[in-house]
């Protein structure tokens, strides 16, 4: 049969490939003689939970919440550029606007970053859910802080349907502009 010689040849070729020593240096281009690897710009360390102060409150537009994170430490540190905002016992979190990947956001010592969260587009939406609290975290690796609807100034419940959050911004006005809030 013709299949056996083909299988035998394939087995021999595989054995030869496995017998040849592999070098990781062969896969990487070599640097010119005397060249030094470049140092990446030093990124500040991640903020610890103790270094951060989180605040959330209802804005003048009852569809929008304002978030603030303050770096209370004496050094710059980073949080994720997208705050994590969850709603009571509902599944999921507010989606980022604009859409994007996780990345560090630098906050200088003593400064504050701002984000806006649109919890619902139309307050009369019959699909709206009502939650008694939200939880906000400046970084997914950190525990968040829970805020009751009353603490937010939202009354007894926060109305939620397809929520979106901005990335952290240098001002509340900049965050509101992303959502088209005036």
C-alpha positions in Angstrom: 0.0 0.0 0.0 1.2 3.5 -0.7 0.0 5.0 2.6 2.6 3.3 4.8 5.7 4.8 3.1 4.1 8.2 3.4 3.3 7.7 7.1 6.8 6.3 7.7 8.4 9.3 5.9 6.3 11.7 8.0 7.3 10.0 11.2 11.0 10.2 10.3 10.7 13.9 9.4 9.0 14.7 12.7 11.7 12.8 14.6 14.4 14.7 12.9 12.8 18.0 13.7 12.4 17.1 17.3 16.1 16.0 17.5 17.4 19.4 16.3 18.1 21.7 19.2 15.8 24.8 19.2 17.1 28.2 20.2 14.8 31.1 21.2 17.5 33.5 20.0 17.0 32.1 16.5 13.4 33.4 16.5 14.4 36.9 17.6 16.2 39.4 15.4 19.7 40.2 16.8 20.6 43.6 18.0 23.6 45.4 16.4 26.8 44.9 18.2 27.1 47.2 21.2 23.4 48.2 21.1 21.5 48.4 24.3 17.8 47.6 24.6 15.7 50.7 25.0 14.0 51.4 28.3 10.3 51.9 28.1 8.9 55.0 29.7 8.5 54.3 33.4 4.9 53.9 34.1 3.8 54.8 37.7 2.7 51.9 39.9 -0.9 51.0 40.2 -2.9 52.9 42.8 -3.6 51.0 46.0 -7.2 51.0 47.2 -6.1 53.1 50.3 -4.6 55.8 48.0 -7.9 56.4 46.3 -11.0 58.4 47.3 -14.1 57.5 45.3 -17.2 59.7 45.0 -20.4 59.3 43.0 -23.5 61.6 42.7 -26.5 62.3 40.6 -25.9 65.1 38.1 -28.5 67.8 37.1 -29.5 65.4 34.3 -31.3 62.6 36.2 -30.1 60.0 33.6 -26.4 60.7 34.5 -24.2 60.0 37.5 -20.9 61.8 38.0 -17.9 59.8 39.4 -14.7 61.1 40.8 -11.5 59.3 41.9 -8.9 61.2 43.8 -5.3 60.1 44.3 -4.7 60.8 48.0 -1.1 59.5 47.9 2.1 61.6 47.6 3.0 59.9 44.2 1.4 59.5 40.8 -0.2 56.2 40.3 -2.5 54.5 37.7 -6.0 53.2 37.6 -7.7 51.5 34.6 -8.9 54.1 32.1 -12.4 52.8 32.3 -14.2 52.8 35.7 -16.1 49.6 36.6 -19.7 50.5 37.4 -22.2 47.7 38.4 -25.8 48.1 39.4 -27.3 46.4 42.5 -27.8 42.7 41.9 -28.0 43.0 38.1 -25.5 41.2 35.8 -22.9 43.1 33.9 -21.4 46.6 34.1 -21.7 49.8 32.3 -20.1 49.6 28.8 -17.3 52.1 28.0 -17.9 55.0 25.6 -15.9 55.1 23.4 -15.4 51.4 23.2 -11.8 50.4 24.0 -9.4 48.1 25.7 -8.2 48.3 29.3 -5.2 50.6 29.7 -3.6 52.5 32.5 -4.8 56.1 33.3 -2.2 58.2 35.3 -3.4 60.3 38.2 -0.9 62.7 39.7 -0.6 63.0 43.4 -3.5 64.9 44.9 -5.4 65.2 41.6 -8.9 64.0 40.7 -10.2 62.2 37.5 -13.8 62.3 36.5 -16.2 60.0 34.6 -19.9 60.2 33.7 -22.3 57.3 33.6 -25.5 57.4 31.7 -27.7 54.9 33.5 -30.7 55.1 31.1 -31.4 56.9 27.9 -35.1 57.4 28.5 -36.4 57.5 32.1 -39.9 56.4 30.9 -38.5 53.3 29.3 -40.8 50.4 30.3 -37.8 48.0 30.4 -36.0 50.1 33.0 -34.7 48.3 36.0 -34.6 49.8 39.5 -31.7 49.2 41.8 -31.0 50.5 45.3 -27.3 50.8 44.9 -24.4 51.0 42.5 -20.8 49.9 43.0 -17.9 51.9 41.5 -14.3 50.8 41.2 -11.4 52.8 39.6 -9.7 49.6 38.5 -11.0 46.0 38.1 -8.2 44.7 40.3 -9.6 46.7 43.2 -12.7 46.3 45.3 -15.2 49.0 44.6 -17.3 51.3 46.8 -21.0 50.8 47.0 -23.3 53.9 46.9 -27.0 53.7 47.8 -29.5 55.5 45.6 -30.1 57.9 48.5 -26.3 58.6 48.9 -26.2 59.4 45.1 -29.2 61.8 45.4 -31.3 59.6 43.2 -34.1 59.0 45.6 -35.1 55.4 46.5 -33.8 53.8 43.2 -31.5 54.3 40.3 -33.2 53.6 36.9 -31.0 51.4 34.7 -31.2 50.2 31.1 -28.2 49.8 28.8 -25.8 51.9 30.9 -22.6 53.4 29.5 -19.6 55.0 31.2 -16.9 57.4 29.9 -13.2 56.8 30.4 -11.6 58.8 33.2 -11.2 62.5 32.1 -9.4 65.5 33.6 -12.8 67.3 34.2 -16.4 66.5 34.7 -17.3 68.7 31.8 -15.0 66.7 29.5 -16.7 63.5 30.7 -20.1 64.9 30.1 -19.2 66.0 26.5 -18.5 62.3 25.7 -22.1 61.5 26.6 -23.5 64.6 24.9 -24.6 66.1 28.3 -24.7 69.8 28.7 
